[in-house]
Amino acid sequence: MMRWLQRLFWLGVFVGAGCGAYQAWTRRQASAAAAPSQSSTAWPPLQASDADRETVASTPRWVSPVNGDCPEGYPVKANDNSRIYHLPGGRFYARTVAERCYANADDAVADGYRPAKA
């Protein structure tokens, strides 16, 4: 009886160590995939001119819809509840009731929205 208990104990130790090693490996793989590549960033960082800063500051990133439709120049529809944005020509673009309208998809992504899958 004691021999079986010892075997079960060591089996549990090895299985636990294997699970811990697997979790550590998957976390490391996920963090490596999420890390930005060093080659894509320019060095030294580019400085924006005063004219660029004024243009960016005067242009709103998003606007509220007018009567449920996005105004001209802001075609990207975003939904606050699902945090999803829809592009013109998308499957559910016509059915989407916009809560925010963006000029381009990059602005929607910068505010934390993700693209629609369909």
MOPAC internal coordinates of N, CA, C and O (Angstrom, degrees):
PM7 1SCF
backbone

  N    0.0000 0     0.00 0     0.00 0    0    0    0
  C    1.4537 1     0.00 0     0.00 0    1    0    0
  C    1.5303 1   110.45 1     0.00 0    2    1    0
  O    1.2310 1   120.51 1   137.58 1    3    2    1
  N    1.3046 1   116.63 1   -42.42 1    3    2    1
  C    1.4599 1   120.87 1  -178.60 1    5    3    2
  C    1.5264 1   111.06 1   -65.11 1    6    5    3
  O    1.2310 1   120.35 1   144.44 1    7    6    5
  N    1.3182 1   116.93 1   -35.56 1    7    6    5
  C    1.4581 1   121.50 1   179.79 1    9    7    6
  C    1.5302 1   110.40 1   -62.97 1   10    9    7
  O    1.2310 1   120.00 1   138.28 1   11   10    9
  N    1.3444 1   117.61 1   -41.72 1   11   10    9
  C    1.4628 1   121.35 1   179.49 1   13   11   10
  C    1.5216 1   111.55 1   -66.91 1   14   13   11
  O    1.2310 1   120.43 1   143.40 1   15   14   13
  N    1.3051 1   116.78 1   -36.60 1   15   14   13
  C    1.4593 1   120.47 1   177.75 1   17   15   14
  C    1.5256 1   110.51 1   -65.13 1   18   17   15
  O    1.2310 1   120.63 1   139.28 1   19   18   17
  N    1.3252 1   116.40 1   -40.72 1   19   18   17
  C    1.4543 1   119.91 1   177.53 1   21   19   18
  C    1.5250 1   111.08 1   -64.27 1   22   21   19
  O    1.2310 1   120.67 1   137.59 1   23   22   21
  N    1.3177 1   116.33 1   -42.41 1   23   22   21
  C    1.4584 1   120.17 1   179.16 1   25   23   22
  C    1.5342 1   110.85 1   -63.73 1   26   25   23
  O    1.2310 1   120.14 1   137.24 1   27   26   25
  N    1.3205 1   117.34 1   -42.76 1   27   26   25
  C    1.4587 1   120.60 1   177.58 1   29   27   26
  C    1.5270 1   111.22 1   -63.76 1   30   29   27
  O    1.2310 1   120.43 1   140.74 1   31   30   29
  N    1.3297 1   116.79 1   -39.26 1   31   30   29
  C    1.4586 1   120.80 1   178.53 1   33   31   30
  C    1.5221 1   110.52 1   -60.80 1   34   33   31
  O    1.2310 1   120.59 1   129.59 1   35   34   33
  N    1.3307 1   116.47 1   -50.41 1   35   34   33
  C    1.4612 1   119.88 1  -178.25 1   37   35   34
  C    1.5294 1   111.96 1   -67.82 1   38   37   35
  O    1.2310 1   120.27 1   146.36 1   39   38   37
  N    1.3116 1   117.09 1   -33.64 1   39   38   37
  C    1.4543 1   120.36 1   175.28 1   41   39   38
  C    1.5311 1   109.72 1   -62.03 1   42   41   39
  O    1.2310 1   120.41 1   135.84 1   43   42   41
  N    1.3248 1   116.83 1   -44.16 1   43   42   41
  C    1.4604 1   120.81 1   177.42 1   45   43   42
  C    1.5179 1   112.20 1   -62.66 1   46   45   43
  O    1.2310 1   120.16 1   140.66 1   47   46   45
  N    1.3277 1   117.30 1   -39.34 1   47   46   45
  C    1.4616 1   120.85 1   178.49 1   49   47   46
  C    1.5218 1   110.48 1   -63.62 1   50   49   47
  O    1.2310 1   120.17 1   134.74 1   51   50   49
  N    1.3232 1   117.28 1   -45.26 1   51   50   49
  C    1.4668 1   120.82 1  -178.72 1   53   51   50
  C    1.5317 1   111.87 1   -68.44 1   54   53   51
  O    1.2310 1   120.11 1   139.62 1   55   54   53
  N    1.3072 1   117.40 1   -40.38 1   55   54   53
  C    1.4640 1   120.33 1   178.34 1   57   55   54
  C    1.5283 1   109.85 1   -65.65 1   58   57   55
  O    1.2310 1   120.15 1   137.63 1   59   58   57
  N    1.3188 1   117.32 1   -42.37 1   59   58   57
  C    1.4657 1   120.47 1   178.01 1   61   59   58
  C    1.5155 1   112.11 1   -63.19 1   62   61   59
  O    1.2310 1   120.40 1   138.60 1   63   62   61
  N    1.3184 1   116.83 1   -41.40 1   63   62   61
  C    1.4644 1   120.19 1   178.33 1   65   63   62
  C    1.5241 1   110.50 1   -65.70 1   66   65   63
  O    1.2310 1   120.31 1   140.32 1   67   66   65
  N    1.3172 1   117.02 1   -39.68 1   67   66   65
  C    1.4649 1   120.47 1   178.52 1   69   67   66
  C    1.5269 1   111.79 1   -64.98 1   70   69   67
  O    1.2310 1   120.24 1   138.34 1   71   70   69
  N    1.3341 1   117.14 1   -41.66 1   71   70   69
  C    1.4747 1   120.37 1   177.83 1   73   71   70
  C    1.5287 1   110.66 1   -64.53 1   74   73   71
  O    1.2310 1   120.45 1   137.91 1   75   74   73
  N    1.3269 1   116.75 1   -42.09 1   75   74   73
  C    1.4626 1   120.14 1   178.61 1   77   75   74
  C    1.5129 1   112.00 1   -63.26 1   78   77   75
  O    1.2310 1   120.47 1   139.14 1   79   78   77
  N    1.3349 1   116.71 1   -40.86 1   79   78   77
  C    1.4571 1   120.74 1   179.00 1   81   79   78
  C    1.5324 1   110.52 1   -66.29 1   82   81   79
  O    1.2310 1   120.21 1   139.88 1   83   82   81
  N    1.3202 1   117.20 1   -40.12 1   83   82   81
  C    1.4575 1   120.74 1   178.72 1   85   83   82
  C    1.5315 1   110.96 1   -64.17 1   86   85   83
  O    1.2310 1   119.70 1   135.89 1   87   86   85
  N    1.3300 1   118.17 1   -44.11 1   87   86   85
  C    1.4649 1   121.16 1   178.91 1   89   87   86
  C    1.5273 1   111.07 1   -63.37 1   90   89   87
  O    1.2310 1   120.34 1   138.66 1   91   90   89
  N    1.3309 1   116.96 1   -41.34 1   91   90   89
  C    1.4623 1   119.92 1   178.27 1   93   91   90
  C    1.5233 1   110.69 1   -63.55 1   94   93   91
  O    1.2310 1   120.26 1   140.25 1   95   94   93
  N    1.3252 1   117.11 1   -39.75 1   95   94   93
  C    1.4558 1   121.50 1   179.96 1   97   95   94
  C    1.5282 1   110.98 1   -65.93 1   98   97   95
  O    1.2310 1   119.85 1   135.85 1   99   98   97
  N    1.3458 1   117.89 1   -44.15 1   99   98   97
  C    1.4651 1   120.24 1  -179.28 1  101   99   98
  C    1.5246 1   111.02 1   -67.40 1  102  101   99
  O    1.2310 1   119.55 1   143.11 1  103  102  101
  N    1.3204 1   118.46 1   -36.89 1  103  102  101
  C    1.4606 1   120.84 1   176.82 1  105  103  102
  C    1.5259 1   110.85 1   -64.81 1  106  105  103
  O    1.2310 1   120.79 1   140.21 1  107  106  105
  N    1.3091 1   116.10 1   -39.79 1  107  106  105
  C    1.4681 1   119.83 1   179.64 1  109  107  106
  C    1.5239 1   110.53 1   -66.45 1  110  109  107
  O    1.2310 1   120.31 1   140.20 1  111  110  109
  N    1.3411 1   117.02 1   -39.80 1  111  110  109
  C    1.4573 1   120.71 1   178.46 1  113  111  110
  C    1.5306 1   110.46 1   -65.38 1  114  113  111
  O    1.2310 1   120.22 1   139.49 1  115  114  113
  N    1.3304 1   117.18 1   -40.51 1  115  114  113
  C    1.4618 1   121.11 1  -179.71 1  117  115  114
  C    1.5220 1   111.00 1   -67.01 1  118  117  115
  O    1.2310 1   120.14 1   139.13 1  119  118  117
  N    1.3246 1   117.34 1   -40.87 1  119  118  117
  C    1.4627 1   119.28 1  -179.79 1  121  119  118
  C    1.5303 1   110.95 1   -70.87 1  122  121  119
  O    1.2310 1   119.89 1   148.17 1  123  122  121
  N    1.3244 1   117.81 1   -31.83 1  123  122  121
  C    1.4631 1   120.43 1   177.66 1  125  123  122
  C    1.5241 1   110.48 1   -69.25 1  126  125  123
  O    1.2310 1   120.35 1   144.28 1  127  126  125
  N    1.3327 1   116.94 1   -35.72 1  127  126  125
  C    1.4642 1   120.22 1   179.04 1  129  127  126
  C    1.5216 1   111.13 1   -72.47 1  130  129  127
  O    1.2310 1   119.91 1   148.69 1  131  130  129
  N    1.3297 1   117.78 1   -31.31 1  131  130  129
  C    1.4606 1   121.13 1  -178.00 1  133  131  130
  C    1.5227 1   112.58 1   -83.09 1  134  133  131
  O    1.2310 1   119.76 1   162.23 1  135  134  133
  N    1.3278 1   118.06 1   -17.77 1  135  134  133
  C    1.4668 1   120.87 1  -178.09 1  137  135  134
  C    1.5257 1   110.14 1   -70.46 1  138  137  135
  O    1.2310 1   119.77 1   -45.73 1  139  138  137
  N    1.3252 1   118.05 1   134.27 1  139  138  137
  C    1.4655 1   119.95 1   179.01 1  141  139  138
  C    1.5216 1   110.43 1   -70.56 1  142  141  139
  O    1.2310 1   121.37 1   -31.00 1  143  142  141
  N    1.3241 1   114.99 1   149.00 1  143  142  141
  C    1.4610 1   118.36 1   179.22 1  145  143  142
  C    1.5132 1   109.64 1   -76.44 1  146  145  143
  O    1.2310 1   120.72 1   -35.39 1  147  146  145
  N    1.2952 1   116.22 1   144.61 1  147  146  145
  C    1.4598 1   121.66 1  -177.89 1  149  147  146
  C    1.5201 1   111.98 1   -74.25 1  150  149  147
  O    1.2310 1   120.07 1   155.18 1  151  150  149
  N    1.3380 1   117.48 1   -24.82 1  151  150  149
  C    1.4535 1   120.19 1  -175.49 1  153  151  150
  C    1.5275 1   112.67 1   -76.58 1  154  153  151
  O    1.2310 1   119.74 1   162.34 1  155  154  153
  N    1.3504 1   118.10 1   -17.66 1  155  154  153
  C    1.4573 1   119.88 1  -175.58 1  157  155  154
  C    1.5200 1   112.80 1   -83.54 1  158  157  155
  O    1.2310 1   119.60 1   167.04 1  159  158  157
  N    1.3065 1   118.37 1   -12.96 1  159  158  157
  C    1.4581 1   119.74 1  -179.23 1  161  159  158
  C    1.5196 1   109.73 1   -95.24 1  162  161  159
  O    1.2310 1   121.35 1   -44.26 1  163  162  161
  N    1.3068 1   115.01 1   135.74 1  163  162  161
  C    1.4589 1   120.21 1   179.92 1  165  163  162
  C    1.5245 1   109.76 1   -83.49 1  166  165  163
  O    1.2310 1   120.48 1   -36.97 1  167  166  165
  N    1.3004 1   116.69 1   143.03 1  167  166  165
  C    1.4553 1   120.81 1   177.01 1  169  167  166
  C    1.5016 1   108.49 1  -130.38 1  170  169  167
  O    1.2310 1   117.19 1   -46.31 1  171  170  169
  N    1.2383 1   122.95 1   133.69 1  171  170  169
  C    1.4541 1   127.60 1    -2.72 1  173  171  170
  C    1.5315 1   110.92 1   -72.87 1  174  173  171
  O    1.2310 1   120.04 1   -22.71 1  175  174  173
  N    1.3325 1   117.53 1   157.29 1  175  174  173
  C    1.4576 1   119.87 1  -178.54 1  177  175  174
  C    1.5251 1   111.03 1   -59.74 1  178  177  175
  O    1.2310 1   121.04 1   -37.54 1  179  178  177
  N    1.3187 1   115.62 1   142.46 1  179  178  177
  C    1.4592 1   120.60 1  -179.17 1  181  179  178
  C    1.5200 1   109.63 1   -76.65 1  182  181  179
  O    1.2310 1   120.61 1   -39.24 1  183  182  181
  N    1.3057 1   116.44 1   140.76 1  183  182  181
  C    1.4626 1   122.44 1   179.12 1  185  183  182
  C    1.5254 1   108.92 1   -99.64 1  186  185  183
  O    1.2310 1   120.62 1   -47.27 1  187  186  185
  N    1.3154 1   116.43 1   132.73 1  187  186  185
  C    1.4577 1   120.95 1   177.97 1  189  187  186
  C    1.5206 1   109.28 1   -80.92 1  190  189  187
  O    1.2310 1   121.18 1   -37.80 1  191  190  189
  N    1.3108 1   115.35 1   142.20 1  191  190  189
  C    1.4641 1   119.52 1   178.45 1  193  191  190
  C    1.5269 1   109.12 1   -78.65 1  194  193  191
  O    1.2310 1   120.33 1   -12.78 1  195  194  193
  N    1.3305 1   116.97 1   167.22 1  195  194  193
  C    1.4581 1   121.35 1   179.55 1  197  195  194
  C    1.5250 1   111.01 1   -63.24 1  198  197  195
  O    1.2310 1   119.94 1   144.23 1  199  198  197
  N    1.3284 1   117.72 1   -35.77 1  199  198  197
  C    1.4654 1   120.98 1   179.16 1  201  199  198
  C    1.5312 1   110.50 1   -65.08 1  202  201  199
  O    1.2310 1   120.33 1   139.94 1  203  202  201
  N    1.3488 1   116.98 1   -40.06 1  203  202  201
  C    1.4591 1   120.47 1   177.88 1  205  203  202
  C    1.5158 1   110.72 1   -64.38 1  206  205  203
  O    1.2310 1   119.89 1   138.25 1  207  206  205
  N    1.3119 1   117.81 1   -41.75 1  207  206  205
  C    1.4661 1   121.51 1   179.51 1  209  207  206
  C    1.5238 1   111.08 1   -62.99 1  210  209  207
  O    1.2310 1   119.97 1   139.73 1  211  210  209
  N    1.3407 1   117.67 1   -40.27 1  211  210  209
  C    1.4559 1   120.49 1   179.34 1  213  211  210
  C    1.5205 1   111.16 1   -67.31 1  214  213  211
  O    1.2310 1   119.97 1   141.30 1  215  214  213
  N    1.3368 1   117.66 1   -38.70 1  215  214  213
  C    1.4575 1   121.35 1   179.31 1  217  215  214
  C    1.5184 1   110.23 1   -65.25 1  218  217  215
  O    1.2310 1   120.14 1   134.90 1  219  218  217
  N    1.3166 1   117.34 1   -45.10 1  219  218  217
  C    1.4561 1   121.32 1  -179.87 1  221  219  218
  C    1.5180 1   110.07 1   -66.05 1  222  221  219
  O    1.2310 1   119.81 1   139.41 1  223  222  221
  N    1.3153 1   117.96 1   -40.59 1  223  222  221
  C    1.4580 1   120.94 1  -178.38 1  225  223  222
  C    1.5226 1   111.67 1   -69.23 1  226  225  223
  O    1.2310 1   119.38 1   148.05 1  227  226  225
  N    1.3400 1   118.78 1   -31.95 1  227  226  225
  C    1.4567 1   121.01 1  -177.12 1  229  227  226
  C    1.5238 1   112.75 1   -84.19 1  230  229  227
  O    1.2310 1   119.22 1   159.61 1  231  230  229
  N    1.3347 1   119.09 1   -20.39 1  231  230  229
  C    1.4513 1   122.37 1  -179.53 1  233  231  230
  C    1.5280 1   109.30 1   -93.30 1  234  233  231
  O    1.2310 1   119.89 1   -60.12 1  235  234  233
  N    1.3425 1   117.81 1   119.88 1  235  234  233
  C    1.4639 1   118.77 1   178.92 1  237  235  234
  C    1.5266 1   110.65 1   -71.54 1  238  237  235
  O    1.2310 1   121.22 1   -35.47 1  239  238  237
  N    1.3048 1   115.27 1   144.53 1  239  238  237
  C    1.4582 1   120.39 1   179.65 1  241  239  238
  C    1.5274 1   110.44 1   -71.64 1  242  241  239
  O    1.2310 1   119.98 1   142.25 1  243  242  241
  N    1.3231 1   117.65 1   -37.75 1  243  242  241
  C    1.4563 1   121.82 1   179.07 1  245  243  242
  C    1.5199 1   109.29 1  -143.01 1  246  245  243
  O    1.2310 1   121.05 1   -20.93 1  247  246  245
  N    1.3433 1   115.60 1   159.07 1  247  246  245
  C    1.4509 1   122.03 1   176.95 1  249  247  246
  C    1.5221 1   108.63 1  -131.94 1  250  249  247
  O    1.2310 1   120.80 1   -20.37 1  251  250  249
  N    1.3256 1   116.07 1   159.63 1  251  250  249
  C    1.4622 1   121.07 1   176.06 1  253  251  250
  C    1.5255 1   109.24 1   -77.86 1  254  253  251
  O    1.2310 1   120.39 1   -32.59 1  255  254  253
  N    1.3226 1   116.85 1   147.41 1  255  254  253
  C    1.4669 1   119.33 1   178.68 1  257  255  254
  C    1.5286 1   111.01 1   -69.80 1  258  257  255
  O    1.2310 1   121.10 1   -26.17 1  259  258  257
  N    1.3210 1   115.50 1   153.83 1  259  258  257
  C    1.4608 1   122.57 1   177.79 1  261  259  258
  C    1.5254 1   107.93 1  -108.99 1  262  261  259
  O    1.2310 1   120.51 1   -64.14 1  263  262  261
  N    1.3276 1   116.64 1   115.86 1  263  262  261
  C    1.4753 1   122.41 1  -177.56 1  265  263  262
  C    1.5260 1   112.09 1    54.39 1  266  265  263
  O    1.2310 1   119.96 1  -143.15 1  267  266  265
  N    1.3185 1   117.68 1    36.85 1  267  266  265
  C    1.4536 1   122.92 1   177.66 1  269  267  266
  C    1.5120 1   114.96 1    82.87 1  270  269  267
  O    1.2310 1   120.08 1   175.69 1  271  270  269
  N    1.3337 1   117.45 1    -4.31 1  271  270  269
  C    1.4634 1   120.90 1   179.78 1  273  271  270
  C    1.5223 1   109.88 1  -113.58 1  274  273  271
  O    1.2310 1   121.39 1   -30.37 1  275  274  273
  N    1.3241 1   114.94 1   149.63 1  275  274  273
  C    1.4652 1   119.42 1   177.42 1  277  275  274
  C    1.5257 1   109.84 1   -78.38 1  278  277  275
  O    1.2310 1   120.11 1   -40.61 1  279  278  277
  N    1.3236 1   117.39 1   139.39 1  279  278  277
  C    1.4621 1   119.81 1   178.80 1  281  279  278
  C    1.5322 1   111.21 1   -70.72 1  282  281  279
  O    1.2310 1   121.43 1   -14.33 1  283  282  281
  N    1.3056 1   114.86 1   165.67 1  283  282  281
  C    1.4597 1   120.57 1  -179.74 1  285  283  282
  C    1.5273 1   109.97 1   -62.96 1  286  285  283
  O    1.2310 1   120.90 1   -44.39 1  287  286  285
  N    1.3126 1   115.89 1   135.61 1  287  286  285
  C    1.4561 1   121.21 1  -179.38 1  289  287  286
  C    1.5258 1   113.12 1    94.94 1  290  289  287
  O    1.2310 1   120.31 1   170.96 1  291  290  289
  N    1.3402 1   117.02 1    -9.04 1  291  290  289
  C    1.4696 1   122.44 1   178.59 1  293  291  290
  C    1.5302 1   108.42 1  -131.36 1  294  293  291
  O    1.2310 1   119.80 1  -107.69 1  295  294  293
  N    1.3425 1   117.98 1    72.31 1  295  294  293
  C    1.4626 1   120.46 1  -172.75 1  297  295  294
  C    1.5311 1   115.73 1   -82.25 1  298  297  295
  O    1.2310 1   119.16 1   166.48 1  299  298  297
  N    1.3189 1   119.21 1   -13.52 1  299  298  297
  C    1.4669 1   121.47 1  -174.54 1  301  299  298
  C    1.5208 1   109.28 1   -83.47 1  302  301  299
  O    1.2310 1   120.56 1   -59.53 1  303  302  301
  N    1.3424 1   116.54 1   120.47 1  303  302  301
  C    1.4664 1   122.42 1  -179.66 1  305  303  302
  C    1.5221 1   109.09 1   -93.37 1  306  305  303
  O    1.2310 1   120.62 1   -46.43 1  307  306  305
  N    1.3418 1   116.42 1   133.57 1  307  306  305
  C    1.4643 1   121.16 1   179.45 1  309  307  306
  C    1.5150 1   109.40 1  -126.21 1  310  309  307
  O    1.2310 1   120.89 1   -36.75 1  311  310  309
  N    1.3316 1   115.90 1   143.25 1  311  310  309
  C    1.4538 1   122.80 1   178.90 1  313  311  310
  C    1.5168 1   108.39 1  -113.08 1  314  313  311
  O    1.2310 1   119.96 1   -55.62 1  315  314  313
  N    1.3303 1   117.67 1   124.38 1  315  314  313
  C    1.4624 1   121.40 1  -177.16 1  317  315  314
  C    1.5257 1   112.95 1   -69.56 1  318  317  315
  O    1.2310 1   119.70 1   145.54 1  319  318  317
  N    1.3228 1   118.17 1   -34.46 1  319  318  317
  C    1.4668 1   120.15 1  -176.78 1  321  319  318
  C    1.5228 1   112.20 1   -67.12 1  322  321  319
  O    1.2310 1   120.51 1   134.43 1  323  322  321
  N    1.3082 1   116.62 1   -45.57 1  323  322  321
  C    1.4659 1   120.13 1  -176.95 1  325  323  322
  C    1.5132 1   113.08 1   -92.62 1  326  325  323
  O    1.2310 1   120.07 1   166.82 1  327  326  325
  N    1.3463 1   117.46 1   -13.18 1  327  326  325
  C    1.4649 1   122.92 1  -176.65 1  329  327  326
  C    1.5302 1   111.08 1    58.63 1  330  329  327
  O    1.2310 1   120.90 1  -141.86 1  331  330  329
  N    1.3477 1   115.89 1    38.14 1  331  330  329
  C    1.4577 1   123.01 1   179.06 1  333  331  330
  C    1.5204 1   108.66 1  -117.68 1  334  333  331
  O    1.2310 1   120.45 1   -37.90 1  335  334  333
  N    1.3473 1   116.74 1   142.10 1  335  334  333
  C    1.4597 1   120.10 1   173.52 1  337  335  334
  C    1.5221 1   109.80 1  -115.50 1  338  337  335
  O    1.2310 1   121.54 1   -28.92 1  339  338  337
  N    1.3413 1   114.67 1   151.08 1  339  338  337
  C    1.4589 1   122.10 1  -177.80 1  341  339  338
  C    1.5150 1   109.39 1  -121.57 1  342  341  339
  O    1.2310 1   120.97 1   -44.57 1  343  342  341
  N    1.3151 1   115.74 1   135.43 1  343  342  341
  C    1.4620 1   122.51 1   178.98 1  345  343  342
  C    1.5277 1   109.88 1   -97.48 1  346  345  343
  O    1.2310 1   120.03 1   -27.55 1  347  346  345
  N    1.3324 1   117.54 1   152.45 1  347  346  345
  C    1.4622 1   119.92 1   176.75 1  349  347  346
  C    1.5267 1   110.63 1   -57.29 1  350  349  347
  O    1.2310 1   120.92 1   -42.50 1  351  350  349
  N    1.3246 1   115.85 1   137.50 1  351  350  349
  C    1.4588 1   120.91 1  -178.22 1  353  351  350
  C    1.5115 1   112.77 1    91.13 1  354  353  351
  O    1.2310 1   119.98 1   173.24 1  355  354  353
  N    1.3205 1   117.64 1    -6.76 1  355  354  353
  C    1.4620 1   121.26 1   178.18 1  357  355  354
  C    1.5200 1   110.98 1   -73.07 1  358  357  355
  O    1.2310 1   120.74 1   -16.94 1  359  358  357
  N    1.3162 1   116.18 1   163.06 1  359  358  357
  C    1.4672 1   122.12 1  -174.85 1  361  359  358
  C    1.5249 1   112.76 1   -59.74 1  362  361  359
  O    1.2310 1   119.89 1   137.04 1  363  362  361
  N    1.3335 1   117.82 1   -42.96 1  363  362  361
  C    1.4520 1   121.16 1  -176.04 1  365  363  362
  C    1.5293 1   113.09 1  -107.87 1  366  365  363
  O    1.2310 1   120.12 1  -163.44 1  367  366  365
  N    1.3181 1   117.37 1    16.56 1  367  366  365
  C    1.4638 1   120.61 1  -177.22 1  369  367  366
  C    1.5274 1   111.27 1   -61.40 1  370  369  367
  O    1.2310 1   120.21 1   134.99 1  371  370  369
  N    1.3219 1   117.21 1   -45.01 1  371  370  369
  C    1.4678 1   120.62 1  -176.64 1  373  371  370
  C    1.5252 1   111.56 1   -67.27 1  374  373  371
  O    1.2310 1   119.80 1   147.99 1  375  374  373
  N    1.3354 1   117.99 1   -32.01 1  375  374  373
  C    1.4666 1   121.62 1  -178.31 1  377  375  374
  C    1.5188 1   113.34 1   -84.15 1  378  377  375
  O    1.2310 1   119.99 1   163.72 1  379  378  377
  N    1.3066 1   117.63 1   -16.28 1  379  378  377
  C    1.4567 1   121.20 1  -174.80 1  381  379  378
  C    1.5204 1   110.46 1   -73.92 1  382  381  379
  O    1.2310 1   121.38 1   -50.71 1  383  382  381
  N    1.3315 1   114.96 1   129.29 1  383  382  381
  C    1.4616 1   120.93 1   173.45 1  385  383  382
  C    1.5238 1   105.89 1   -93.11 1  386  385  383
  O    1.2310 1   120.92 1   -67.54 1  387  386  385
  N    1.3115 1   115.85 1   112.46 1  387  386  385
  C    1.4625 1   120.48 1  -174.82 1  389  387  386
  C    1.5191 1   110.97 1   -74.56 1  390  389  387
  O    1.2310 1   121.39 1   -42.15 1  391  390  389
  N    1.3185 1   114.95 1   137.85 1  391  390  389
  C    1.4637 1   121.20 1   172.06 1  393  391  390
  C    1.5272 1   109.89 1  -106.72 1  394  393  391
  O    1.2310 1   121.07 1   158.87 1  395  394  393
  N    1.3242 1   115.55 1   -21.13 1  395  394  393
  C    1.4576 1   123.24 1   173.38 1  397  395  394
  C    1.5199 1   107.40 1  -143.07 1  398  397  395
  O    1.2310 1   120.74 1   -31.68 1  399  398  397
  N    1.3256 1   116.19 1   148.32 1  399  398  397
  C    1.4608 1   121.46 1   177.08 1  401  399  398
  C    1.5232 1   108.22 1  -123.28 1  402  401  399
  O    1.2310 1   120.89 1   -50.64 1  403  402  401
  N    1.3099 1   115.91 1   129.36 1  403  402  401
  C    1.4563 1   121.97 1  -177.84 1  405  403  402
  C    1.5230 1   110.40 1  -113.14 1  406  405  403
  O    1.2310 1   121.06 1   -27.67 1  407  406  405
  N    1.3262 1   115.58 1   152.33 1  407  406  405
  C    1.4646 1   121.19 1   177.75 1  409  407  406
  C    1.5220 1   111.00 1   -73.38 1  410  409  407
  O    1.2310 1   120.17 1   145.25 1  411  410  409
  N    1.3395 1   117.28 1   -34.75 1  411  410  409
  C    1.4666 1   120.54 1   178.70 1  413  411  410
  C    1.5196 1   109.39 1  -150.42 1  414  413  411
  O    1.2310 1   121.07 1   -12.38 1  415  414  413
  N    1.3194 1   115.56 1   167.62 1  415  414  413
  C    1.4591 1   121.45 1  -176.21 1  417  415  414
  C    1.5270 1   111.99 1   -67.72 1  418  417  415
  O    1.2310 1   119.93 1   149.57 1  419  418  417
  N    1.3226 1   117.74 1   -30.43 1  419  418  417
  C    1.4691 1   120.55 1  -179.22 1  421  419  418
  C    1.5272 1   111.43 1   -61.87 1  422  421  419
  O    1.2310 1   120.43 1   142.28 1  423  422  421
  N    1.3257 1   116.78 1   -37.72 1  423  422  421
  C    1.4645 1   119.88 1   178.44 1  425  423  422
  C    1.5298 1   110.99 1   -66.75 1  426  425  423
  O    1.2310 1   120.29 1   141.54 1  427  426  425
  N    1.3307 1   117.06 1   -38.46 1  427  426  425
  C    1.4566 1   120.68 1   178.42 1  429  427  426
  C    1.5285 1   110.74 1   -66.11 1  430  429  427
  O    1.2310 1   120.39 1   138.96 1  431  430  429
  N    1.3033 1   116.87 1   -41.04 1  431  430  429
  C    1.4751 1   120.65 1   177.71 1  433  431  430
  C    1.5197 1   110.08 1   -64.97 1  434  433  431
  O    1.2310 1   120.21 1   140.94 1  435  434  433
  N    1.3158 1   117.20 1   -39.06 1  435  434  433
  C    1.4688 1   120.94 1   179.24 1  437  435  434
  C    1.5296 1   111.65 1   -63.36 1  438  437  435
  O    1.2310 1   120.06 1   152.15 1  439  438  437
  N    1.3385 1   117.49 1   -27.85 1  439  438  437
  C    1.4632 1   121.35 1   177.49 1  441  439  438
  C    1.5188 1   112.50 1   -89.32 1  442  441  439
  O    1.2310 1   119.50 1  -176.85 1  443  442  441
  N    1.3216 1   118.56 1     3.15 1  443  442  441
  C    1.4641 1   121.46 1   173.69 1  445  443  442
  C    1.5100 1   115.50 1    98.76 1  446  445  443
  O    1.2310 1   119.79 1  -166.96 1  447  446  445
  N    1.3291 1   118.01 1    13.04 1  447  446  445
  C    1.4504 1   120.55 1   177.62 1  449  447  446
  C    1.5178 1   109.60 1   -91.19 1  450  449  447
  O    1.2310 1   120.89 1   -23.66 1  451  450  449
  N    1.3305 1   115.91 1   156.34 1  451  450  449
  C    1.4624 1   121.29 1   176.57 1  453  451  450
  C    1.5202 1   108.84 1  -117.32 1  454  453  451
  O    1.2310 1   119.79 1   -24.40 1  455  454  453
  N    1.3347 1   118.01 1   155.60 1  455  454  453
  C    1.4717 1   119.52 1  -179.23 1  457  455  454
  C    1.5221 1   111.47 1   -72.01 1  458  457  455
  O    1.2310 1   120.77 1   -26.70 1  459  458  457
  N    1.3152 1   116.14 1   153.30 1  459  458  457
  C    1.4654 1   121.69 1   175.37 1  461  459  458
  C    1.5189 1   108.92 1   -67.83 1  462  461  459
  O    1.2310 1   120.38 1   -34.53 1  463  462  461
  N    1.3246 1   116.88 1   145.47 1  463  462  461
  C    1.4553 1   120.60 1  -178.19 1  465  463  462
  C    1.5231 1   111.97 1   -78.63 1  466  465  463
  O    1.2310 1   120.58 1   153.24 1  467  466  465
  N    1.3264 1   116.49 1   -26.76 1  467  466  465
  C    1.4738 1   119.43 1  -178.09 1  469  467  466
  C    1.4976 1   110.78 1  -114.56 1  470  469  467
  O    1.2310 1   120.10 1   180.00 1  471  470  469

